[in-house]
Amino acid sequence: MFDWLRQLLLSAKARRELLEVLEHQAQAAKEQLNESLLLAHTATHPETKVTRLEFAKSKFAELQTIAAEHPRIRLTNEQEVDAAIKLLEEEFAQAGYYAMAEARRRQSVSAHVNLSQEAEKLLAINRERR
């Protein structure tokens, strides 16, 4: 008889639990964003600066998505964070950090692809057998 009421209460409880999960997710993303922006600003290695800024940008996008989907969660300083990210991007581009980080990444990738002389010999033997 009161099945509709039970369904309504269960639905409200599920929404409340979902909102709590999203609030925790937003809080964690905010902390990671702030920490990453600080590290991007204070780190001494270009690769660290760039990777921390990229991570901060992903966390900022995550927060924006959460806030767009759930009006109860709001970003109160969205323009300031966006401006800080753009300022760091400009600074890193002018300093050549993106190019340095990319060169370092390519160097790291090529180092993993190089084969030992013994491995190259084994590959050559296998090619000859075919």
N, C-alpha and C positions, 0 to 999 in steps of 0.2 A: 504494500500500500504506500509506503514512504520510500520506495525504491528511487524515485526521482530526486528526493532530498539527499539520500545517501550518495548518489552519483554526483550531485552538485558539490557536496562536501569533499568527496574524493578528488574531484576536479580542482577545487580550490586548493586542497592540500598539495596536489601534484604541481600546480603553478607556483605555489609558495616555495616548494622544494627546488624547483627549477630556478627560480629567482635567487635563492640562496647560493646555489652552485654557480650561477653567473656572477653574483657579487664576489664570491671567492676567486673566480677566474679573473675578473676585472681587477681585483686587488693585487693578485699575483702579477698580472701583466703590467700594472702601474709600477710596482716595485722593480720589476725587471727592466722596464723602460727607463726609469730614473737612474738605476745602477748602470745601465748600458750607456746612457748619454754622458754620465759622469766619466766612465772609463774611456769613451770615445774622445772626450775632451782632454783627459789627463794622461792617457797612455803615451808612451814614447815611441813605440814601433808603429809604422804606417799600417801594416797589416792588421794589427790589433785595433787601431783607430777605426779602420774601414769596417772590419767585421762587427765590431761593437755598434757602430752607427747603423749598419744594415739590420742587426738584430733589434735595435731600438725602433727602427722604422717598422719592422714587422709587428712588434708589440703595440705600437701606436695604432697601426691599422686594425689590429685585433680589438683594441679598446674602442675605436670608432665603430667597428661592426657591432660590438655588444651594445654600445650606446644607441645606435640607430635602430636596433631591433627591440630594445627594451627601454622605453621612455623613463622608467624610474631610475635608470643608471645614466648619469649625465657626465660629460667632460666639461669641467668648469674653466680650463685654461687651454683649450684646443689650439687657439691661434698662437699662443706663446710657445707651445711645444712644437708646432709646425714651423714657426719662425726659427727656433733653436736648431731644428734638424736642417733646415735650408741653409742657415748660417754655417753649420759644420760642413755640409756638403760643398758649399762654395770654398770654404777654407781648405778642405782636403783636395779639391780639384786644383786650386791655385798652387798648393804645395806639392802637387804631383803624387799624393798618397794613393790614389786609385791606380795609377800606372805602376807604382812600386808594388802594391799589393797584388796586382794582376801578374806582374813579372815573377813575383815570389811564388804565386800559386802555380804558374806554368812550370817554373823550375822544380817545384815539389812534385808535380805530376810527372814530368819527364824523368825525375830521379826514380820514381816507382816503376816506370816502364822499362828502364834499362835492364838488359839481361846480363848475367855473368857470362864469361867466356865459355864455361862448361855448358850452360844452358843453350847458348848459341850453337855450340858443336852438336848437341843432341838434336836440336831443331834441324840443323843441316843434314844430319844422318837420316832423320825421319823423312825429310824432303827427297833425299836420294832414293830411299826405299820405295817411294811411291812411283 
